[in-house]
Amino acid sequence: MMEAQTSHNGVIGVLQLQGDFAEHEAMLKSLGAKVRGVRSLEDLESVDALVLPGGESTTIAKLLVALQMMPRLKQRIVEQGMPVFGTCAGCILMANELVDYPEQPRIGCMDISVRRNAYGAQIDSFECEVASDVQQFQEGPPLRAILIRAPEIMAFNKGAVKLLAHRGERAVLVQQGHMLATTFHPEITTDSRIHAYFLQMVSEALDAQKQG
């Protein structure tokens, strides 16, 4: 699909605590990115951006708490502007508000309200086309979304969050500055356009940091 614009020299971290991190790593490497697994605070300090994979959001959250990674992770994203890309469970971890499990630990870095398992159990998982007004996603075939026990973005701060793709009236891909979140799993398709888009976000963020 789309070739990555890998002018950046950054290291892309992929959280390896649970979930389909291997698929993200393979996709990013196919685009020419330098990738490093993140399992500890020490690992986190060695990367310039981070991917939060799909999986079990409660399990990932508990492990982040147990490893004492949650405060530093939020600091790097919110205060230091580290680019982050969350898919499915990653989207849940990034949400400021969880409408059904408000007590669940999470990073809470993005101005979105999310409901977990919005489409039912795993047996109810499905694949569909989604619409986008973003040029990169309009080039080539329509984006296809694989939703597996997927969350739903119920609401978002329209003054801060940009809608990148939707299914009907449901937002499925959103961006807030250096943060990107999707309710589906682009990493288990052959379409690398969303990962390429994130790499471009990383490149722009690193360029801005150098100039600043």
C-alpha positions in Angstrom: 0.0 0.0 0.0 1.5 3.3 1.0 5.2 3.6 1.5 6.4 5.1 4.7 8.1 8.5 4.8 10.9 7.5 7.1 13.0 10.6 7.1 13.0 10.5 10.9 15.8 8.8 12.9 13.6 7.9 15.8 13.1 4.6 17.5 9.5 3.3 17.5 8.6 1.4 20.7 5.9 -1.2 20.8 4.5 -2.2 24.2 5.1 -5.9 24.6 3.2 -6.7 27.8 0.3 -8.4 26.1 -1.7 -8.4 22.9 -0.8 -8.4 19.2 2.4 -6.4 19.4 4.3 -8.7 17.0 1.9 -7.7 14.2 2.6 -4.0 14.8 6.3 -4.7 14.9 6.2 -6.5 11.5 4.1 -3.8 9.9 6.5 -1.0 11.1 9.6 -2.9 10.1 8.1 -3.4 6.6 7.9 0.4 6.4 11.6 0.8 7.2 11.1 1.9 10.9 13.6 1.1 13.6 11.5 -0.8 16.2 12.2 -1.7 19.8 10.0 -3.7 22.2 9.0 -2.0 25.5 8.6 -4.1 28.6 10.0 -1.8 31.3 10.6 1.7 32.4 14.2 1.4 31.1 12.8 0.3 27.7 10.4 3.3 27.7 13.3 5.7 28.1 15.0 4.3 25.0 12.2 5.1 22.4 11.0 8.2 20.7 7.4 7.1 20.1 5.2 4.2 21.3 2.5 1.9 19.9 -0.1 0.5 22.3 -1.4 -2.7 20.7 -4.7 -4.4 20.8 -5.3 -7.1 23.4 -6.9 -7.1 26.9 -7.0 -3.5 28.1 -7.5 -4.6 31.8 -4.5 -6.9 31.6 -2.3 -4.4 30.0 -3.4 -1.7 32.5 -2.7 -4.0 35.5 0.8 -4.8 34.1 1.6 -1.1 33.6 0.6 -0.4 37.2 2.5 -3.4 38.5 5.6 -2.3 36.6 5.2 1.3 37.8 5.2 2.4 34.2 1.8 4.3 34.1 2.9 7.7 35.6 6.1 7.9 33.5 4.2 6.9 30.4 1.6 9.6 30.9 4.3 12.1 31.6 6.2 11.3 28.4 3.0 11.5 26.3 1.2 14.5 27.9 4.1 16.7 29.2 6.9 15.7 26.8 4.9 15.2 23.6 6.0 11.6 22.8 4.0 10.4 19.8 1.7 7.5 20.6 -0.6 5.2 18.5 -3.2 3.0 20.3 -5.3 0.3 18.6 -8.4 -1.2 20.2 -7.2 -1.8 23.8 -4.6 0.9 23.2 -7.4 3.3 22.4 -9.1 2.4 25.6 -5.9 3.1 27.6 -5.6 6.5 26.0 -9.2 7.6 26.7 -9.8 10.3 29.2 -13.2 8.7 30.0 -14.4 5.2 30.0 -18.2 5.2 30.2 -18.7 1.7 31.5 -15.5 1.1 33.6 -14.5 4.5 34.9 -12.4 2.8 37.7 -10.1 1.0 35.2 -6.5 2.3 35.4 -5.4 4.0 32.1 -3.1 6.6 30.7 -6.0 9.0 30.0 -4.1 11.2 27.6 -6.7 11.8 24.9 -9.9 13.8 24.9 -12.2 10.9 23.9 -14.9 9.0 25.7 -14.8 5.3 25.0 -17.1 2.3 25.7 -15.5 -1.1 25.8 -16.7 -4.1 23.9 -19.3 -1.9 22.1 -20.0 -4.5 19.4 -20.4 -7.6 21.6 -18.3 -10.7 22.3 -15.5 -12.0 20.1 -17.9 -14.1 18.1 -19.5 -10.9 17.0 -16.3 -9.5 15.5 -16.5 -8.4 11.9 -14.7 -6.6 9.0 -16.0 -3.6 7.2 -15.0 -0.6 5.0 -14.6 2.8 6.7 -14.8 6.3 5.2 -12.1 9.0 5.4 -11.6 12.5 4.1 -7.8 12.3 4.6 -6.0 12.2 1.3 -3.5 9.5 2.3 -6.5 7.2 3.1 -8.4 8.1 0.0 -5.6 7.0 -2.3 -6.0 3.4 -3.2 -8.8 1.1 -2.0 -11.1 2.0 0.9 -9.7 1.4 4.4 -11.0 -1.8 5.9 -11.5 -2.2 9.6 -11.3 -5.4 11.5 -13.2 -5.0 14.8 -12.6 -7.6 17.4 -14.4 -7.0 20.7 -13.9 -3.4 19.6 -14.5 -0.3 21.7 -16.6 2.6 20.5 -15.6 6.2 20.6 -18.8 7.7 22.0 -17.7 11.3 22.0 -14.6 13.4 21.5 -13.5 17.0 22.0 -14.1 18.4 18.5 -12.0 21.4 19.3 -8.9 19.3 19.9 -9.5 15.9 18.3 -9.6 15.4 14.5 -11.8 12.7 13.0 -9.7 10.8 10.4 -12.1 7.9 9.6 -15.6 6.8 10.5 -18.1 4.1 10.0 -21.4 5.8 9.5 -21.7 8.2 12.5 -19.2 6.2 14.5 -15.6 7.5 14.8 -13.1 4.8 14.3 -9.8 6.7 13.8 -9.0 10.0 15.6 -5.9 12.2 16.1 -5.1 14.7 18.8 -1.8 16.4 18.0 0.9 13.7 18.5 -1.7 11.1 19.6 -3.4 8.6 17.2 -6.1 6.1 18.2 -8.2 3.6 16.3 -10.9 1.2 17.5 -9.9 -1.4 15.0 -6.8 -3.5 14.1 -4.9 -2.2 11.0 -1.9 -4.3 12.1 -3.6 -7.5 11.1 -4.3 -6.4 7.6 -2.0 -5.9 4.6 -2.8 -2.2 4.5 0.1 -0.2 6.0 -1.3 3.3 5.4 -2.3 4.0 9.0 1.1 2.9 10.3 2.8 5.1 7.6 0.6 8.0 8.7 1.9 7.5 12.3 5.5 7.4 11.2 4.9 10.7 9.4 3.5 12.1 12.7 6.7 10.9 14.5 8.9 12.5 11.9 7.1 15.8 12.2 7.2 15.6 16.0 11.0 14.9 16.1 11.6 17.7 13.6 9.6 20.1 15.8 11.6 19.1 18.8 14.9 19.7 17.0 13.8 23.1 15.9 12.5 24.0 19.4 
